[in-house]
Amino acid sequence: MDWIVKAENFEKMKMSHMTTSDRVAASREAKKIVLGINEIYKKTKDSKLMDVMKRITVKKKKIDKRLKGRLEV
């Protein structure tokens, strides 16, 4: 369950005062975490894993929105 620990650390990470390169790195890390948890979810179908993936995805969307600007919602 190393992915769960990574997900918890990602959720605790602050988004304020991030540089553009920090945002890109955070977005990529979020994608890796979601894909890693998804592999486990496919086998176990645990609803807790789905909830974790949803929370990470919401944070990733916020980061991506900031990267791409306000034109894309």
All heavy atoms as a GROMACS GRO file, in nm:
protein
  597
    1MET      N    1   0.082  -0.120   0.000
    1MET     CA    2   0.000   0.000   0.000
    1MET      C    3   0.086   0.126   0.000
    1MET      O    4   0.054   0.225   0.062
    1MET     CB    5  -0.094   0.001   0.121
    1MET     CG    6  -0.206  -0.096   0.111
    1MET     SD    7  -0.310  -0.051  -0.026
    1MET     CE    8  -0.433  -0.174  -0.018
    2ASP      N    9   0.194   0.119  -0.072
    2ASP     CA   10   0.284   0.235  -0.083
    2ASP      C   11   0.215   0.350  -0.156
    2ASP      O   12   0.240   0.466  -0.126
    2ASP     CB   13   0.411   0.192  -0.158
    2ASP     CG   14   0.516   0.301  -0.159
    2ASP    OD1   15   0.533   0.367  -0.056
    2ASP    OD2   16   0.580   0.319  -0.264
    3TRP      N   17   0.124   0.318  -0.247
    3TRP     CA   18   0.053   0.422  -0.322
    3TRP      C   19  -0.038   0.504  -0.230
    3TRP      O   20  -0.057   0.624  -0.251
    3TRP     CB   21  -0.029   0.360  -0.435
    3TRP     CG   22   0.056   0.310  -0.547
    3TRP    CD1   23   0.076   0.179  -0.582
    3TRP    CD2   24   0.135   0.387  -0.638
    3TRP    NE1   25   0.161   0.172  -0.690
    3TRP    CE2   26   0.200   0.298  -0.725
    3TRP    CE3   27   0.159   0.522  -0.653
    3TRP    CZ2   28   0.284   0.340  -0.827
    3TRP    CZ3   29   0.244   0.565  -0.754
    3TRP    CH2   30   0.305   0.474  -0.839
    4ILE      N   31  -0.093   0.440  -0.128
    4ILE     CA   32  -0.181   0.510  -0.035
    4ILE      C   33  -0.100   0.614   0.044
    4ILE      O   34  -0.146   0.726   0.064
    4ILE     CB   35  -0.250   0.411   0.061
    4ILE    CG1   36  -0.332   0.308  -0.017
    4ILE    CG2   37  -0.336   0.483   0.162
    4ILE    CD1   38  -0.443   0.367  -0.100
    5VAL      N   39   0.019   0.577   0.084
    5VAL     CA   40   0.105   0.671   0.157
    5VAL      C   41   0.143   0.788   0.068
    5VAL      O   42   0.139   0.904   0.111
    5VAL     CB   43   0.232   0.598   0.208
    5VAL    CG1   44   0.330   0.695   0.271
    5VAL    CG2   45   0.194   0.488   0.305
    6LYS      N   46   0.176   0.759  -0.057
    6LYS     CA   47   0.209   0.866  -0.151
    6LYS      C   48   0.089   0.958  -0.172
    6LYS      O   49   0.103   1.080  -0.182
    6LYS     CB   50   0.254   0.810  -0.285
    6LYS     CG   51   0.392   0.749  -0.282
    6LYS     CD   52   0.434   0.702  -0.418
    6LYS     CE   53   0.573   0.639  -0.415
    6LYS     NZ   54   0.618   0.599  -0.547
    7ALA      N   55  -0.031   0.899  -0.179
    7ALA     CA   56  -0.153   0.978  -0.198
    7ALA      C   57  -0.178   1.069  -0.078
    7ALA      O   58  -0.214   1.186  -0.094
    7ALA     CB   59  -0.272   0.886  -0.220
    8GLU      N   60  -0.157   1.018   0.042
    8GLU     CA   61  -0.176   1.099   0.162
    8GLU      C   62  -0.078   1.216   0.165
    8GLU      O   63  -0.115   1.329   0.199
    8GLU     CB   64  -0.160   1.014   0.288
    8GLU     CG   65  -0.274   0.917   0.310
    8GLU     CD   66  -0.250   0.822   0.425
    8GLU    OE1   67  -0.142   0.830   0.489
    8GLU    OE2   68  -0.338   0.739   0.452
    9ASN      N   69   0.047   1.189   0.130
    9ASN     CA   70   0.147   1.295   0.126
    9ASN      C   71   0.113   1.400   0.020
    9ASN      O   72   0.132   1.519   0.042
    9ASN     CB   73   0.287   1.238   0.101
    9ASN     CG   74   0.339   1.160   0.218
    9ASN    OD1   75   0.296   1.178   0.330
    9ASN    ND2   76   0.431   1.069   0.192
   10PHE      N   77   0.063   1.355  -0.092
   10PHE     CA   78   0.024   1.447  -0.199
   10PHE      C   79  -0.091   1.536  -0.155
   10PHE      O   80  -0.093   1.655  -0.184
   10PHE     CB   81  -0.013   1.369  -0.325
   10PHE     CG   82  -0.044   1.458  -0.442
   10PHE    CD1   83   0.058   1.512  -0.519
   10PHE    CD2   84  -0.175   1.488  -0.476
   10PHE    CE1   85   0.030   1.594  -0.626
   10PHE    CE2   86  -0.204   1.571  -0.583
   10PHE     CZ   87  -0.101   1.624  -0.659
   11GLU      N   88  -0.187   1.477  -0.085
   11GLU     CA   89  -0.302   1.554  -0.039
   11GLU      C   90  -0.262   1.659   0.064
   11GLU      O   91  -0.320   1.767   0.068
   11GLU     CB   92  -0.408   1.463   0.022
   11GLU     CG   93  -0.486   1.386  -0.081
   11GLU     CD   94  -0.596   1.303  -0.018
   11GLU    OE1   95  -0.563   1.200   0.042
   11GLU    OE2   96  -0.712   1.344  -0.031
   12LYS      N   97  -0.162   1.630   0.144
   12LYS     CA   98  -0.117   1.724   0.247
   12LYS      C   99  -0.031   1.836   0.190
   12LYS      O  100  -0.014   1.939   0.254
   12LYS     CB  101  -0.038   1.649   0.355
   12LYS     CG  102  -0.124   1.557   0.438
   12LYS     CD  103  -0.041   1.482   0.538
   12LYS     CE  104  -0.125   1.380   0.613
   12LYS     NZ  105  -0.044   1.298   0.705
   13MET      N  106   0.022   1.815   0.070
   13MET     CA  107   0.110   1.913   0.008
   13MET      C  108   0.036   2.044  -0.016
   13MET      O  109  -0.077   2.045  -0.063
   13MET     CB  110   0.162   1.856  -0.125
   13MET     CG  111   0.261   1.943  -0.196
   13MET     SD  112   0.320   1.864  -0.347
   13MET     CE  113   0.172   1.865  -0.446
   14LYS      N  114   0.103   2.154   0.016
   14LYS     CA  115   0.041   2.285  -0.004
   14LYS      C  116   0.063   2.330  -0.147
   14LYS      O  117   0.166   2.306  -0.207
   14LYS     CB  118   0.102   2.387   0.092
   14LYS     CG  119   0.070   2.357   0.236
   14LYS     CD  120   0.115   2.467   0.328
   14LYS     CE  121   0.077   2.431   0.469
   14LYS     NZ  122   0.099   2.540   0.561
   15MET      N  123  -0.039   2.397  -0.200
   15MET     CA  124  -0.032   2.442  -0.338
   15MET      C  125   0.008   2.588  -0.350
   15MET      O  126   0.032   2.636  -0.460
   15MET     CB  127  -0.166   2.420  -0.408
   15MET     CG  128  -0.199   2.275  -0.429
   15MET     SD  129  -0.340   2.239  -0.535
   15MET     CE  130  -0.432   2.386  -0.550
   16SER      N  131   0.014   2.660  -0.240
   16SER     CA  132   0.047   2.802  -0.248
   16SER      C  133   0.196   2.820  -0.273
   16SER      O  134   0.279   2.739  -0.231
   16SER     CB  135   0.005   2.872  -0.120
   16SER     OG  136   0.074   2.819  -0.010
   17HIS      N  137   0.229   2.924  -0.345
   17HIS     CA  138   0.367   2.962  -0.376
   17HIS      C  139   0.443   2.855  -0.453
   17HIS      O  140   0.561   2.834  -0.431
   17HIS     CB  141   0.443   2.999  -0.248
   17HIS     CG  142   0.377   3.106  -0.168
   17HIS    ND1  143   0.359   3.233  -0.215
   17HIS    CD2  144   0.321   3.103  -0.044
   17HIS    CE1  145   0.297   3.305  -0.124
   17HIS    NE2  146   0.271   3.229  -0.019
   18MET      N  147   0.373   2.786  -0.542
   18MET     CA  148   0.437   2.686  -0.627
   18MET      C  149   0.483   2.753  -0.756
   18MET      O  150   0.412   2.835  -0.813
   18MET     CB  151   0.340   2.573  -0.663
   18MET     CG  152   0.301   2.485  -0.548
   18MET     SD  153   0.182   2.359  -0.598
   18MET     CE  154   0.290   2.235  -0.663
   19THR      N  155   0.601   2.716  -0.802
   19THR     CA  156   0.647   2.764  -0.932
   19THR      C  157   0.579   2.680  -1.040
   19THR      O  158   0.518   2.577  -1.011
   19THR     CB  159   0.799   2.751  -0.945
   19THR    OG1  160   0.835   2.613  -0.939
   19THR    CG2  161   0.872   2.828  -0.836
   20THR      N  162   0.594   2.723  -1.163
   20THR     CA  163   0.534   2.649  -1.274
   20THR      C  164   0.592   2.508  -1.282
   20THR      O  165   0.519   2.411  -1.303
   20THR     CB  166   0.556   2.724  -1.406
   20THR    OG1  167   0.498   2.854  -1.393
   20THR    CG2  168   0.490   2.652  -1.522
   21SER      N  169   0.722   2.496  -1.264
   21SER     CA  170   0.783   2.363  -1.271
   21SER      C  171   0.736   2.275  -1.156
   21SER      O  172   0.722   2.153  -1.172
   21SER     CB  173   0.935   2.374  -1.272
   21SER     OG  174   0.982   2.436  -1.155
   22ASP      N  175   0.709   2.335  -1.038
   22ASP     CA  176   0.654   2.258  -0.927
   22ASP      C  177   0.514   2.207  -0.960
   22ASP      O  178   0.478   2.094  -0.927
   22ASP     CB  179   0.646   2.344  -0.800
   22ASP     CG  180   0.782   2.377  -0.742
   22ASP    OD1  181   0.880   2.308  -0.776
   22ASP    OD2  182   0.790   2.474  -0.664
   23ARG      N  183   0.436   2.291  -1.027
   23ARG     CA  184   0.301   2.251  -1.066
   23ARG      C  185   0.304   2.138  -1.168
   23ARG      O  186   0.224   2.044  -1.160
   23ARG     CB  187   0.222   2.369  -1.121
   23ARG     CG  188   0.178   2.466  -1.015
   23ARG     CD  189   0.084   2.571  -1.072
   23ARG     NE  190   0.047   2.664  -0.967
   23ARG     CZ  191   0.115   2.776  -0.939
   23ARG    NH1  192   0.220   2.810  -1.009
   23ARG    NH2  193   0.076   2.854  -0.841
   24VAL      N  194   0.394   2.146  -1.263
   24VAL     CA  195   0.407   2.040  -1.364
   24VAL      C  196   0.446   1.910  -1.295
   24VAL      O  197   0.389   1.804  -1.322
   24VAL     CB  198   0.509   2.080  -1.472
   24VAL    CG1  199   0.542   1.963  -1.562
   24VAL    CG2  200   0.457   2.197  -1.554
   25ALA      N  201   0.544   1.917  -1.204
   25ALA     CA  202   0.589   1.798  -1.133
   25ALA      C  203   0.476   1.740  -1.048
   25ALA      O  204   0.456   1.618  -1.042
   25ALA     CB  205   0.709   1.830  -1.046
   26ALA      N  206   0.399   1.827  -0.982
   26ALA     CA  207   0.288   1.781  -0.899
   26ALA      C  208   0.179   1.715  -0.984
   26ALA      O  209   0.121   1.614  -0.944
   26ALA     CB  210   0.230   1.898  -0.820
   27SER      N  211   0.152   1.772  -1.100
   27SER     CA  212   0.052   1.714  -1.189
   27SER      C  213   0.094   1.576  -1.236
   27SER      O  214   0.013   1.482  -1.239
   27SER     CB  215   0.030   1.807  -1.308
   27SER     OG  216  -0.066   1.754  -1.396
   28ARG      N  217   0.219   1.562  -1.272
   28ARG     CA  218   0.270   1.431  -1.316
   28ARG      C  219   0.267   1.330  -1.202
   28ARG      O  220   0.236   1.212  -1.222
   28ARG     CB  221   0.411   1.446  -1.371
   28ARG     CG  222   0.415   1.517  -1.503
   28ARG     CD  223   0.556   1.533  -1.554
   28ARG     NE  224   0.555   1.606  -1.681
   28ARG     CZ  225   0.659   1.666  -1.732
   28ARG    NH1  226   0.776   1.664  -1.668
   28ARG    NH2  227   0.651   1.730  -1.846
   29GLU      N  228   0.303   1.375  -1.082
   29GLU     CA  229   0.302   1.286  -0.966
   29GLU      C  230   0.159   1.239  -0.937
   29GLU      O  231   0.137   1.122  -0.906
   29GLU     CB  232   0.359   1.359  -0.843
   29GLU     CG  233   0.365   1.274  -0.719
   29GLU     CD  234   0.462   1.159  -0.726
   29GLU    OE1  235   0.555   1.162  -0.810
   29GLU    OE2  236   0.446   1.063  -0.649
   30ALA      N  237   0.062   1.331  -0.947
   30ALA     CA  238  -0.078   1.294  -0.925
   30ALA      C  239  -0.122   1.188  -1.025
   30ALA      O  240  -0.192   1.092  -0.988
   30ALA     CB  241  -0.166   1.418  -0.935
   31LYS      N  242  -0.082   1.204  -1.149
   31LYS     CA  243  -0.119   1.107  -1.252
   31LYS      C  244  -0.060   0.969  -1.219
   31LYS      O  245  -0.129   0.867  -1.229
   31LYS     CB  246  -0.070   1.154  -1.388
   31LYS     CG  247  -0.110   1.063  -1.501
   31LYS     CD  248  -0.068   1.118  -1.634
   31LYS     CE  249  -0.107   1.025  -1.748
   31LYS     NZ  250  -0.067   1.077  -1.878
   32LYS      N  251   0.066   0.966  -1.176
   32LYS     CA  252   0.130   0.839  -1.140
   32LYS      C  253   0.058   0.773  -1.024
   32LYS      O  254   0.036   0.652  -1.023
   32LYS     CB  255   0.276   0.863  -1.102
   32LYS     CG  256   0.366   0.893  -1.217
   32LYS     CD  257   0.508   0.914  -1.168
   32LYS     CE  258   0.598   0.969  -1.276
   32LYS     NZ  259   0.733   0.999  -1.226
   33ILE      N  260   0.020   0.855  -0.925
   33ILE     CA  261  -0.047   0.801  -0.807
   33ILE      C  262  -0.182   0.741  -0.846
   33ILE      O  263  -0.215   0.629  -0.805
   33ILE     CB  264  -0.065   0.911  -0.700
   33ILE    CG1  265   0.071   0.949  -0.641
   33ILE    CG2  266  -0.159   0.865  -0.590
   33ILE    CD1  267   0.068   1.072  -0.553
   34VAL      N  268  -0.260   0.814  -0.924
   34VAL     CA  269  -0.392   0.766  -0.964
   34VAL      C  270  -0.380   0.637  -1.046
   34VAL      O  271  -0.454   0.541  -1.024
   34VAL     CB  272  -0.470   0.874  -1.042
   34VAL    CG1  273  -0.595   0.816  -1.105
   34VAL    CG2  274  -0.506   0.989  -0.950
   35LEU      N  275  -0.286   0.633  -1.138
   35LEU     CA  276  -0.269   0.512  -1.219
   35LEU      C  277  -0.222   0.394  -1.135
   35LEU      O  278  -0.265   0.280  -1.156
   35LEU     CB  279  -0.171   0.538  -1.334
   35LEU     CG  280  -0.222   0.633  -1.442
   35LEU    CD1  281  -0.110   0.659  -1.544
   35LEU    CD2  282  -0.345   0.579  -1.510
   36GLY      N  283  -0.135   0.420  -1.038
   36GLY     CA  284  -0.088   0.313  -0.949
   36GLY      C  285  -0.200   0.258  -0.862
   36GLY      O  286  -0.215   0.136  -0.846
   37ILE      N  287  -0.280   0.348  -0.806
   37ILE     CA  288  -0.393   0.304  -0.722
   37ILE      C  289  -0.497   0.233  -0.808
   37ILE      O  290  -0.559   0.136  -0.764
   37ILE     CB  291  -0.454   0.424  -0.648
   37ILE    CG1  292  -0.354   0.478  -0.545
   37ILE    CG2  293  -0.584   0.384  -0.579
   37ILE    CD1  294  -0.398   0.604  -0.475
   38ASN      N  295  -0.513   0.278  -0.932
   38ASN     CA  296  -0.610   0.216  -1.022
   38ASN      C  297  -0.575   0.069  -1.049
   38ASN      O  298  -0.666  -0.015  -1.059
   38ASN     CB  299  -0.618   0.294  -1.153
   38ASN     CG  300  -0.734   0.250  -1.238
   38ASN    OD1  301  -0.840   0.216  -1.186
   38ASN    ND2  302  -0.715   0.250  -1.367
   39GLU      N  303  -0.448   0.038  -1.061
   39GLU     CA  304  -0.407  -0.102  -1.082
   39GLU      C  305  -0.450  -0.188  -0.964
   39GLU      O  306  -0.495  -0.302  -0.982
   39GLU     CB  307  -0.256  -0.111  -1.103
   39GLU     CG  308  -0.210  -0.056  -1.236
   39GLU     CD  309  -0.271  -0.127  -1.355
   39GLU    OE1  310  -0.279  -0.252  -1.354
   39GLU    OE2  311  -0.313  -0.058  -1.450
   40ILE      N  312  -0.435  -0.135  -0.844
   40ILE     CA  313  -0.478  -0.210  -0.725
   40ILE      C  314  -0.630  -0.219  -0.722
   40ILE      O  315  -0.686  -0.324  -0.689
   40ILE     CB  316  -0.426  -0.141  -0.596
   40ILE    CG1  317  -0.273  -0.137  -0.597
   40ILE    CG2  318  -0.475  -0.214  -0.472
   40ILE    CD1  319  -0.213  -0.049  -0.490
   41TYR      N  320  -0.697  -0.110  -0.758
   41TYR     CA  321  -0.844  -0.106  -0.756
   41TYR      C  322  -0.904  -0.209  -0.851
   41TYR      O  323  -1.006  -0.270  -0.820
   41TYR     CB  324  -0.894   0.034  -0.790
   41TYR     CG  325  -1.044   0.044  -0.797
   41TYR    CD1  326  -1.120   0.047  -0.681
   41TYR    CD2  327  -1.110   0.045  -0.920
   41TYR    CE1  328  -1.259   0.053  -0.687
   41TYR    CE2  329  -1.248   0.052  -0.926
   41TYR     CZ  330  -1.322   0.055  -0.809
   41TYR     OH  331  -1.458   0.060  -0.815
   42LYS      N  332  -0.841  -0.229  -0.965
   42LYS     CA  333  -0.892  -0.326  -1.063
   42LYS      C  334  -0.900  -0.466  -1.003
   42LYS      O  335  -0.990  -0.543  -1.036
   42LYS     CB  336  -0.802  -0.330  -1.186
   42LYS     CG  337  -0.813  -0.211  -1.276
   42LYS     CD  338  -0.718  -0.228  -1.393
   42LYS     CE  339  -0.706  -0.105  -1.477
   42LYS     NZ  340  -0.606  -0.123  -1.586
   43LYS      N  341  -0.806  -0.497  -0.914
   43LYS     CA  342  -0.802  -0.631  -0.855
   43LYS      C  343  -0.894  -0.642  -0.733
   43LYS      O  344  -0.956  -0.746  -0.713
   43LYS     CB  345  -0.659  -0.664  -0.814
   43LYS     CG  346  -0.563  -0.671  -0.930
   43LYS     CD  347  -0.421  -0.688  -0.885
   43LYS     CE  348  -0.327  -0.673  -1.004
   43LYS     NZ  349  -0.187  -0.664  -0.963
   44THR      N  350  -0.900  -0.536  -0.651
   44THR     CA  351  -0.971  -0.546  -0.524
   44THR      C  352  -1.112  -0.488  -0.525
   44THR      O  353  -1.195  -0.528  -0.444
   44THR     CB  354  -0.893  -0.475  -0.412
   44THR    OG1  355  -0.885  -0.336  -0.443
   44THR    CG2  356  -0.755  -0.535  -0.396
   45LYS      N  357  -1.138  -0.392  -0.612
   45LYS     CA  358  -1.268  -0.322  -0.619
   45LYS      C  359  -1.305  -0.258  -0.484
   45LYS      O  360  -1.421  -0.252  -0.446
   45LYS     CB  361  -1.380  -0.415  -0.664
   45LYS     CG  362  -1.359  -0.478  -0.799
   45LYS     CD  363  -1.361  -0.376  -0.909
   45LYS     CE  364  -1.351  -0.446  -1.043
   45LYS     NZ  365  -1.319  -0.358  -1.151
   46ASP      N  366  -1.205  -0.210  -0.412
   46ASP     CA  367  -1.225  -0.146  -0.282
   46ASP      C  368  -1.272  -0.002  -0.302
   46ASP      O  369  -1.205   0.078  -0.369
   46ASP     CB  370  -1.095  -0.149  -0.202
   46ASP     CG  371  -1.111  -0.097  -0.061
   46ASP    OD1  372  -1.224  -0.072  -0.018
   46ASP    OD2  373  -1.007  -0.082   0.007
   47SER      N  374  -1.386   0.033  -0.244
   47SER     CA  375  -1.442   0.167  -0.266
   47SER      C  376  -1.357   0.276  -0.202
   47SER      O  377  -1.360   0.391  -0.246
   47SER     CB  378  -1.585   0.173  -0.212
   47SER     OG  379  -1.585   0.152  -0.072
   48LYS      N  380  -1.279   0.242  -0.100
   48LYS     CA  381  -1.190   0.340  -0.037
   48LYS      C  382  -1.084   0.387  -0.136
   48LYS      O  383  -1.046   0.504  -0.137
   48LYS     CB  384  -1.123   0.281   0.087
   48LYS     CG  385  -1.218   0.252   0.199
   48LYS     CD  386  -1.146   0.188   0.315
   48LYS     CE  387  -1.245   0.143   0.422
   48LYS     NZ  388  -1.178   0.072   0.531
   49LEU      N  389  -1.036   0.296  -0.218
   49LEU     CA  390  -0.936   0.333  -0.319
   49LEU      C  391  -0.996   0.428  -0.421
   49LEU      O  392  -0.930   0.523  -0.465
   49LEU     CB  393  -0.882   0.207  -0.388
   49LEU     CG  394  -0.800   0.112  -0.301
   49LEU    CD1  395  -0.762  -0.011  -0.380
   49LEU    CD2  396  -0.677   0.180  -0.247
   50MET      N  397  -1.121   0.405  -0.457
   50MET     CA  398  -1.187   0.494  -0.552
   50MET      C  399  -1.200   0.634  -0.493
   50MET      O  400  -1.179   0.734  -0.562
   50MET     CB  401  -1.324   0.439  -0.590
   50MET     CG  402  -1.398   0.524  -0.690
   50MET     SD  403  -1.311   0.553  -0.845
   50MET     CE  404  -1.335   0.397  -0.927
   51ASP      N  405  -1.233   0.642  -0.365
   51ASP     CA  406  -1.244   0.773  -0.299
   51ASP      C  407  -1.110   0.846  -0.298
   51ASP      O  408  -1.105   0.968  -0.321
   51ASP     CB  409  -1.295   0.756  -0.156
   51ASP     CG  410  -1.438   0.706  -0.151
   51ASP    OD1  411  -1.511   0.725  -0.251
   51ASP    OD2  412  -1.477   0.648  -0.048
   52VAL      N  413  -1.002   0.774  -0.274
   52VAL     CA  414  -0.868   0.834  -0.275
   52VAL      C  415  -0.836   0.886  -0.415
   52VAL      O  416  -0.787   0.999  -0.431
   52VAL     CB  417  -0.761   0.733  -0.229
   52VAL    CG1  418  -0.621   0.788  -0.250
   52VAL    CG2  419  -0.782   0.697  -0.083
   53MET      N  420  -0.867   0.806  -0.517
   53MET     CA  421  -0.840   0.849  -0.655
   53MET      C  422  -0.920   0.974  -0.690
   53MET      O  423  -0.870   1.064  -0.758
   53MET     CB  424  -0.873   0.736  -0.753
   53MET     CG  425  -0.772   0.625  -0.753
   53MET     SD  426  -0.791   0.511  -0.891
   53MET     CE  427  -0.948   0.434  -0.855
   54LYS      N  428  -1.043   0.982  -0.643
   54LYS     CA  429  -1.126   1.099  -0.671
   54LYS      C  430  -1.068   1.224  -0.606
   54LYS      O  431  -1.064   1.331  -0.668
   54LYS     CB  432  -1.269   1.076  -0.622
   54LYS     CG  433  -1.349   0.981  -0.708
   54LYS     CD  434  -1.488   0.961  -0.652
   54LYS     CE  435  -1.567   0.862  -0.734
   54LYS     NZ  436  -1.701   0.839  -0.677
   55ARG      N  437  -1.021   1.212  -0.482
   55ARG     CA  438  -0.963   1.329  -0.413
   55ARG      C  439  -0.836   1.376  -0.482
   55ARG      O  440  -0.813   1.496  -0.498
   55ARG     CB  441  -0.936   1.295  -0.266
   55ARG     CG  442  -1.061   1.279  -0.183
   55ARG     CD  443  -1.031   1.281  -0.035
   55ARG     NE  444  -0.924   1.192   0.007
   55ARG     CZ  445  -0.943   1.068   0.053
   55ARG    NH1  446  -1.064   1.020   0.063
   55ARG    NH2  447  -0.840   0.994   0.090
   56ILE      N  448  -0.752   1.282  -0.524
   56ILE     CA  449  -0.629   1.318  -0.593
   56ILE      C  450  -0.661   1.385  -0.727
   56ILE      O  451  -0.598   1.483  -0.765
   56ILE     CB  452  -0.539   1.194  -0.614
   56ILE    CG1  453  -0.495   1.136  -0.481
   56ILE    CG2  454  -0.419   1.227  -0.701
   56ILE    CD1  455  -0.406   1.226  -0.399
   57THR      N  456  -0.762   1.333  -0.796
   57THR     CA  457  -0.801   1.389  -0.925
   57THR      C  458  -0.852   1.532  -0.910
   57THR      O  459  -0.822   1.617  -0.994
   57THR     CB  460  -0.908   1.300  -0.991
   57THR    OG1  461  -0.853   1.168  -1.006
   57THR    CG2  462  -0.946   1.353  -1.127
   58VAL      N  463  -0.927   1.560  -0.805
   58VAL     CA  464  -0.976   1.695  -0.782
   58VAL      C  465  -0.859   1.791  -0.763
   58VAL      O  466  -0.856   1.900  -0.822
   58VAL     CB  467  -1.071   1.698  -0.660
   58VAL    CG1  468  -1.097   1.840  -0.614
   58VAL    CG2  469  -1.200   1.628  -0.693
   59LYS      N  470  -0.762   1.750  -0.684
   59LYS     CA  471  -0.645   1.837  -0.661
   59LYS      C  472  -0.565   1.854  -0.790
   59LYS      O  473  -0.517   1.963  -0.820
   59LYS     CB  474  -0.558   1.779  -0.550
   59LYS     CG  475  -0.450   1.874  -0.505
   59LYS     CD  476  -0.394   1.836  -0.371
   59LYS     CE  477  -0.296   1.942  -0.327
   59LYS     NZ  478  -0.245   1.917  -0.193
   60LYS      N  479  -0.553   1.747  -0.868
   60LYS     CA  480  -0.481   1.755  -0.996
   60LYS      C  481  -0.550   1.851  -1.090
   60LYS      O  482  -0.485   1.929  -1.160
   60LYS     CB  483  -0.469   1.618  -1.060
   60LYS     CG  484  -0.391   1.618  -1.190
   60LYS     CD  485  -0.392   1.482  -1.255
   60LYS     CE  486  -0.312   1.477  -1.383
   60LYS     NZ  487  -0.340   1.579  -1.481
   61LYS      N  488  -0.683   1.848  -1.094
   61LYS     CA  489  -0.757   1.940  -1.182
   61LYS      C  490  -0.734   2.085  -1.143
   61LYS      O  491  -0.724   2.172  -1.230
   61LYS     CB  492  -0.906   1.907  -1.180
   61LYS     CG  493  -0.941   1.784  -1.260
   61LYS     CD  494  -1.091   1.759  -1.259
   61LYS     CE  495  -1.124   1.635  -1.340
   61LYS     NZ  496  -1.269   1.610  -1.343
   62LYS      N  497  -0.724   2.112  -1.013
   62LYS     CA  498  -0.696   2.248  -0.968
   62LYS      C  499  -0.558   2.293  -1.014
   62LYS      O  500  -0.539   2.406  -1.057
   62LYS     CB  501  -0.705   2.257  -0.815
   62LYS     CG  502  -0.845   2.248  -0.762
   62LYS     CD  503  -0.847   2.257  -0.612
   62LYS     CE  504  -0.988   2.240  -0.557
   62LYS     NZ  505  -0.990   2.246  -0.410
   63ILE      N  506  -0.462   2.203  -1.005
   63ILE     CA  507  -0.326   2.236  -1.048
   63ILE      C  508  -0.324   2.259  -1.198
   63ILE      O  509  -0.264   2.355  -1.247
   63ILE     CB  510  -0.228   2.122  -1.008
   63ILE    CG1  511  -0.214   2.117  -0.856
   63ILE    CG2  512  -0.092   2.142  -1.074
   63ILE    CD1  513  -0.140   1.995  -0.805
   64ASP      N  514  -0.391   2.171  -1.273
   64ASP     CA  515  -0.394   2.184  -1.420
   64ASP      C  516  -0.464   2.311  -1.463
   64ASP      O  517  -0.424   2.376  -1.560
   64ASP     CB  518  -0.462   2.063  -1.483
   64ASP     CG  519  -0.378   1.936  -1.473
   64ASP    OD1  520  -0.257   1.948  -1.445
   64ASP    OD2  521  -0.434   1.827  -1.493
   65LYS      N  522  -0.569   2.349  -1.392
   65LYS     CA  523  -0.641   2.471  -1.424
   65LYS      C  524  -0.548   2.592  -1.409
   65LYS      O  525  -0.547   2.682  -1.491
   65LYS     CB  526  -0.762   2.489  -1.334
   65LYS     CG  527  -0.849   2.608  -1.371
   65LYS     CD  528  -0.958   2.634  -1.269
   65LYS     CE  529  -1.057   2.522  -1.259
   65LYS     NZ  530  -1.170   2.555  -1.169
   66ARG      N  531  -0.468   2.590  -1.305
   66ARG     CA  532  -0.373   2.699  -1.281
   66ARG      C  533  -0.264   2.700  -1.388
   66ARG      O  534  -0.219   2.806  -1.431
   66ARG     CB  535  -0.312   2.684  -1.142
   66ARG     CG  536  -0.210   2.788  -1.107
   66ARG     CD  537  -0.278   2.921  -1.076
   66ARG     NE  538  -0.182   3.012  -1.018
   66ARG     CZ  539  -0.132   3.119  -1.081
   66ARG    NH1  540  -0.171   3.146  -1.203
   66ARG    NH2  541  -0.045   3.196  -1.024
   67LEU      N  542  -0.222   2.583  -1.432
   67LEU     CA  543  -0.119   2.574  -1.536
   67LEU      C  544  -0.169   2.625  -1.670
   67LEU      O  545  -0.100   2.698  -1.741
   67LEU     CB  546  -0.073   2.429  -1.553
   67LEU     CG  547   0.032   2.379  -1.455
   67LEU    CD1  548   0.051   2.230  -1.474
   67LEU    CD2  549   0.162   2.451  -1.473
   68LYS      N  550  -0.291   2.585  -1.706
   68LYS     CA  551  -0.343   2.616  -1.838
   68LYS      C  552  -0.410   2.753  -1.844
   68LYS      O  553  -0.436   2.804  -1.951
   68LYS     CB  554  -0.443   2.510  -1.881
   68LYS     CG  555  -0.379   2.376  -1.902
   68LYS     CD  556  -0.481   2.270  -1.936
   68LYS     CE  557  -0.414   2.134  -1.947
   68LYS     NZ  558  -0.511   2.028  -1.970
   69GLY      N  559  -0.440   2.811  -1.730
   69GLY     CA  560  -0.508   2.940  -1.728
   69GLY      C  561  -0.657   2.922  -1.712
   69GLY      O  562  -0.709   2.811  -1.702
   70ARG      N  563  -0.728   3.032  -1.709
   70ARG     CA  564  -0.872   3.028  -1.682
   70ARG      C  565  -0.956   3.000  -1.805
   70ARG      O  566  -1.076   2.984  -1.796
   70ARG     CB  567  -0.916   3.163  -1.623
   70ARG     CG  568  -0.858   3.192  -1.490
   70ARG     CD  569  -0.923   3.107  -1.387
   70ARG     NE  570  -0.862   3.128  -1.256
   70ARG     CZ  571  -0.899   3.067  -1.148
   70ARG    NH1  572  -0.997   2.980  -1.152
   70ARG    NH2  573  -0.840   3.091  -1.035
   71LEU      N  574  -0.897   2.993  -1.923
   71LEU     CA  575  -0.975   2.972  -2.046
   71LEU      C  576  -1.039   2.834  -2.047
   71LEU      O  577  -1.152   2.819  -2.090
   71LEU     CB  578  -0.889   2.991  -2.168
   71LEU     CG  579  -0.833   3.131  -2.188
   71LEU    CD1  580  -0.742   3.135  -2.309
   71LEU    CD2  581  -0.946   3.231  -2.205
   72GLU      N  582  -0.967   2.732  -2.001
   72GLU     CA  583  -1.021   2.596  -1.999
   72GLU      C  584  -1.073   2.567  -1.860
   72GLU      O  585  -1.006   2.589  -1.761
   72GLU     CB  586  -0.913   2.495  -2.035
   72GLU     CG  587  -0.866   2.507  -2.177
   72GLU     CD  588  -0.768   2.398  -2.211
   72GLU    OE1  589  -0.780   2.288  -2.157
   72GLU    OE2  590  -0.679   2.426  -2.292
   73VAL      N  591  -1.193   2.514  -1.854
   73VAL     CA  592  -1.251   2.485  -1.723
   73VAL      C  593  -1.269   2.339  -1.703
   73VAL      O  594  -1.267   2.255  -1.778
   73VAL     CB  595  -1.387   2.556  -1.706
   73VAL    CG1  596  -1.451   2.520  -1.575
   73VAL    CG2  597  -1.370   2.705  -1.718
   0.00000   0.00000   0.00000
